[in-house]
């Protein structure tokens, strides 16, 4: 399984990567790739689509919804599961993300055990059963 983590803050990106690689599923072969901006994320997806994208909604100088739209525009990635990650715990933003087509929404600081990891497992389980 491959996850693409799109986060512009290097320290957050590295901590998330480490937690995902060590805490997701101990027996799974999980690879976490990273991108620091939308352009890099789209390039990585074009080269080799991951199983899941974790996308920060407030990248420096970029709107996560625009990045999401560009990811969806990559051939064969129309159904690529993308989870919104943001520091903004606002119901309107949450609702907009789900209406837009995000597979889920988590807020920072991230509760890994009860929020992010179960959501990832759920989304990956659904996307692999649908494939």
DRENVEXMI-676312 format. One record per residue (C-alpha): residue number from 1; residue in one letter; chain; x, y, z. Coordinates in nm, 2 decimals, m for minus. Last residue first. Layout:
pos NUM	code a	unit A	x X	y Y	z Z
...
END
This chain:
pos 131	code x	unit A	x m1.13	y m0.23	z m0.73
pos 130	code x	unit A	x m1.43	y m0.16	z m0.50
pos 129	code x	unit A	x m1.30	y m0.39	z m0.23
pos 128	code x	unit A	x m0.97	y m0.20	z m0.24
pos 127	code x	unit A	x m1.13	y 0.14	z m0.22
pos 126	code x	unit A	x m1.35	y 0.04	z 0.07
pos 125	code x	unit A	x m1.07	y m0.11	z 0.28
pos 124	code x	unit A	x m0.84	y 0.18	z 0.20
pos 123	code x	unit A	x m1.11	y 0.42	z 0.32
pos 122	code x	unit A	x m1.18	y 0.23	z 0.64
pos 121	code x	unit A	x m0.82	y 0.17	z 0.73
pos 120	code x	unit A	x m0.74	y 0.54	z 0.67
pos 119	code x	unit A	x m1.04	y 0.65	z 0.88
pos 118	code x	unit A	x m0.94	y 0.42	z 1.16
pos 117	code x	unit A	x m0.58	y 0.55	z 1.15
pos 116	code x	unit A	x m0.69	y 0.92	z 1.14
pos 115	code x	unit A	x m0.96	y 0.96	z 1.41
pos 114	code x	unit A	x m0.94	y 0.73	z 1.71
pos 113	code x	unit A	x m0.58	y 0.63	z 1.73
pos 112	code x	unit A	x m0.42	y 0.91	z 1.53
pos 111	code x	unit A	x m0.59	y 1.21	z 1.70
pos 110	code x	unit A	x m0.45	y 1.48	z 1.47
pos 109	code x	unit A	x m0.37	y 1.82	z 1.61
pos 108	code x	unit A	x m0.49	y 1.90	z 1.36
pos 107	code x	unit A	x m0.82	y 1.81	z 1.20
pos 106	code x	unit A	x m0.94	y 1.52	z 1.00
pos 105	code x	unit A	x m1.17	y 1.50	z 0.70
pos 104	code x	unit A	x m1.28	y 1.20	z 0.49
pos 103	code x	unit A	x m1.31	y 1.06	z 0.14
pos 102	code x	unit A	x m1.29	y 1.40	z m0.02
pos 101	code x	unit A	x m1.56	y 1.44	z m0.29
pos 100	code x	unit A	x m1.64	y 1.81	z m0.30
pos 99	code x	unit A	x m1.94	y 1.76	z m0.08
pos 98	code x	unit A	x m1.72	y 1.60	z 0.19
pos 97	code x	unit A	x m1.47	y 1.88	z 0.18
pos 96	code x	unit A	x m1.75	y 2.15	z 0.18
pos 95	code x	unit A	x m1.91	y 1.98	z 0.49
pos 94	code x	unit A	x m1.58	y 1.99	z 0.68
pos 93	code x	unit A	x m1.52	y 2.35	z 0.58
pos 92	code x	unit A	x m1.87	y 2.45	z 0.69
pos 91	code x	unit A	x m1.82	y 2.25	z 1.02
pos 90	code x	unit A	x m1.51	y 2.44	z 1.11
pos 89	code x	unit A	x m1.22	y 2.26	z 1.28
pos 88	code x	unit A	x m0.95	y 2.44	z 1.09
pos 87	code x	unit A	x m0.61	y 2.28	z 1.14
pos 86	code x	unit A	x m0.65	y 2.08	z 0.83
pos 85	code x	unit A	x m0.62	y 1.73	z 0.67
pos 84	code x	unit A	x m0.85	y 1.63	z 0.39
pos 83	code x	unit A	x m0.85	y 1.27	z 0.30
pos 82	code x	unit A	x m0.82	y 1.18	z m0.07
pos 81	code x	unit A	x m0.93	y 0.85	z m0.22
pos 80	code x	unit A	x m0.84	y 0.82	z m0.59
pos 79	code x	unit A	x m1.17	y 0.78	z m0.78
pos 78	code x	unit A	x m1.10	y 1.01	z m1.07
pos 77	code x	unit A	x m0.74	y 0.90	z m1.06
pos 76	code x	unit A	x m0.73	y 0.71	z m1.40
pos 75	code x	unit A	x m0.60	y 1.02	z m1.59
pos 74	code x	unit A	x m0.50	y 1.30	z m1.35
pos 73	code x	unit A	x m0.78	y 1.56	z m1.33
pos 72	code x	unit A	x m0.88	y 1.44	z m0.98
pos 71	code x	unit A	x m0.54	y 1.54	z m0.86
pos 70	code x	unit A	x m0.60	y 1.89	z m1.01
pos 69	code x	unit A	x m0.93	y 1.92	z m0.83
pos 68	code x	unit A	x m0.78	y 1.82	z m0.50
pos 67	code x	unit A	x m0.50	y 2.08	z m0.55
pos 66	code x	unit A	x m0.77	y 2.34	z m0.60
pos 65	code x	unit A	x m0.95	y 2.22	z m0.29
pos 64	code x	unit A	x m0.63	y 2.23	z m0.10
pos 63	code x	unit A	x m0.59	y 2.60	z m0.17
pos 62	code x	unit A	x m0.23	y 2.70	z m0.25
pos 61	code x	unit A	x 0.01	y 2.98	z m0.13
pos 60	code x	unit A	x 0.15	y 2.77	z 0.15
pos 59	code x	unit A	x m0.07	y 2.46	z 0.18
pos 58	code x	unit A	x m0.40	y 2.51	z 0.36
pos 57	code x	unit A	x m0.61	y 2.20	z 0.29
pos 56	code x	unit A	x m0.34	y 1.95	z 0.38
pos 55	code x	unit A	x m0.39	y 1.64	z 0.17
pos 54	code x	unit A	x m0.36	y 1.28	z 0.28
pos 53	code x	unit A	x m0.37	y 1.08	z m0.05
pos 52	code x	unit A	x m0.46	y 0.71	z m0.08
pos 51	code x	unit A	x m0.37	y 0.40	z m0.29
pos 50	code x	unit A	x m0.09	y 0.59	z m0.46
pos 49	code x	unit A	x m0.09	y 0.68	z m0.83
pos 48	code x	unit A	x 0.25	y 0.65	z m1.00
pos 47	code x	unit A	x 0.41	y 0.91	z m1.22
pos 46	code x	unit A	x 0.09	y 1.13	z m1.25
pos 45	code x	unit A	x 0.03	y 1.10	z m0.87
pos 44	code x	unit A	x 0.39	y 1.21	z m0.80
pos 43	code x	unit A	x 0.36	y 1.51	z m1.04
pos 42	code x	unit A	x 0.02	y 1.61	z m0.89
pos 41	code x	unit A	x 0.17	y 1.60	z m0.54
pos 40	code x	unit A	x 0.48	y 1.81	z m0.65
pos 39	code x	unit A	x 0.26	y 2.08	z m0.79
pos 38	code x	unit A	x 0.04	y 2.08	z m0.49
pos 37	code x	unit A	x 0.31	y 2.13	z m0.24
pos 36	code x	unit A	x 0.55	y 1.96	z 0.01
pos 35	code x	unit A	x 0.50	y 1.61	z m0.12
pos 34	code x	unit A	x 0.56	y 1.29	z 0.07
pos 33	code x	unit A	x 0.57	y 0.92	z 0.01
pos 32	code x	unit A	x 0.45	y 0.67	z 0.28
pos 31	code x	unit A	x 0.51	y 0.31	z 0.19
pos 30	code x	unit A	x 0.31	y 0.04	z 0.38
pos 29	code x	unit A	x 0.39	y m0.33	z 0.35
pos 28	code x	unit A	x 0.14	y m0.44	z 0.61
pos 27	code x	unit A	x 0.22	y m0.64	z 0.92
pos 26	code x	unit A	x 0.25	y m0.35	z 1.16
pos 25	code x	unit A	x m0.06	y m0.18	z 1.03
pos 24	code x	unit A	x m0.07	y 0.19	z 1.06
pos 23	code x	unit A	x 0.16	y 0.27	z 1.36
pos 22	code x	unit A	x 0.52	y 0.27	z 1.24
pos 21	code x	unit A	x 0.49	y 0.40	z 0.88
pos 20	code x	unit A	x 0.20	y 0.63	z 0.96
pos 19	code x	unit A	x 0.36	y 0.77	z 1.27
pos 18	code x	unit A	x 0.69	y 0.83	z 1.09
pos 17	code x	unit A	x 0.52	y 1.00	z 0.79
pos 16	code x	unit A	x 0.31	y 1.22	z 1.02
pos 15	code x	unit A	x 0.62	y 1.33	z 1.22
pos 14	code x	unit A	x 0.81	y 1.40	z 0.89
pos 13	code x	unit A	x 0.53	y 1.61	z 0.74
pos 12	code x	unit A	x 0.46	y 1.80	z 1.06
pos 11	code x	unit A	x 0.83	y 1.90	z 1.08
pos 10	code x	unit A	x 0.84	y 1.99	z 0.70
pos 9	code x	unit A	x 0.53	y 2.21	z 0.70
pos 8	code x	unit A	x 0.40	y 2.20	z 0.35
pos 7	code x	unit A	x 0.20	y 1.88	z 0.38
pos 6	code x	unit A	x 0.09	y 1.64	z 0.11
pos 5	code x	unit A	x 0.12	y 1.28	z 0.23
pos 4	code x	unit A	x 0.10	y 1.02	z m0.05
pos 3	code x	unit A	x 0.01	y 0.67	z 0.08
pos 2	code x	unit A	x 0.11	y 0.35	z m0.08
pos 1	code x	unit A	x 0.00	y 0.00	z 0.00
END
